[in-house]
Amino acid sequence: MIRFTSNMKEVLFINTEILRAGARVLRAIKNKTRQKILKEISAKGKINVTDLYKGLHLEQSVVSSHLKILRDSRFVITKRAGKEI
């Protein structure tokens, strides 16, 4: 927490955890590739990683890296079924 005071005896607190979480969200959605991934998932509903990277014409490793960021910021939830994610 960060505490600010003014000469009017008003105290303001900033919750740095919430601020960091908000920054993670903004970083996650500002990237054009991640925006394309989110649009594709939104349009298809459930989609596996193979269909996603083939549909976007990207390398699997690129899509996986972006999906990790989207998972960490809680934009997507992954489910593993055997070798399929």
BELUR-V543647 format. One record per residue. N is the residue number from 1. NEAR is the number of other C-alpha atoms within 10 Angstrom. Layout:
n=N near=NEAR
n=N near=NEAR
This chain:
n=1 near=10
n=2 near=8
n=3 near=9
n=4 near=11
n=5 near=10
n=6 near=8
n=7 near=6
n=8 near=6
n=9 near=8
n=10 near=8
n=11 near=10
n=12 near=12
n=13 near=10
n=14 near=11
n=15 near=11
n=16 near=11
n=17 near=10
n=18 near=11
n=19 near=11
n=20 near=11
n=21 near=12
n=22 near=13
n=23 near=12
n=24 near=16
n=25 near=17
n=26 near=12
n=27 near=14
n=28 near=23
n=29 near=17
n=30 near=10
n=31 near=11
n=32 near=10
n=33 near=16
n=34 near=19
n=35 near=15
n=36 near=13
n=37 near=19
n=38 near=17
n=39 near=12
n=40 near=16
n=41 near=15
n=42 near=11
n=43 near=10
n=44 near=10
n=45 near=8
n=46 near=11
n=47 near=14
n=48 near=14
n=49 near=16
n=50 near=14
n=51 near=11
n=52 near=19
n=53 near=17
n=54 near=12
n=55 near=11
n=56 near=13
n=57 near=10
n=58 near=12
n=59 near=12
n=60 near=14
n=61 near=10
n=62 near=11
n=63 near=20
n=64 near=15
n=65 near=12
n=66 near=17
n=67 near=21
n=68 near=16
n=69 near=18
n=70 near=22
n=71 near=14
n=72 near=14
n=73 near=18
n=74 near=12
n=75 near=14
n=76 near=14
n=77 near=10
n=78 near=13
n=79 near=10
n=80 near=8
n=81 near=8
n=82 near=6
n=83 near=5
n=84 near=9
n=85 near=11
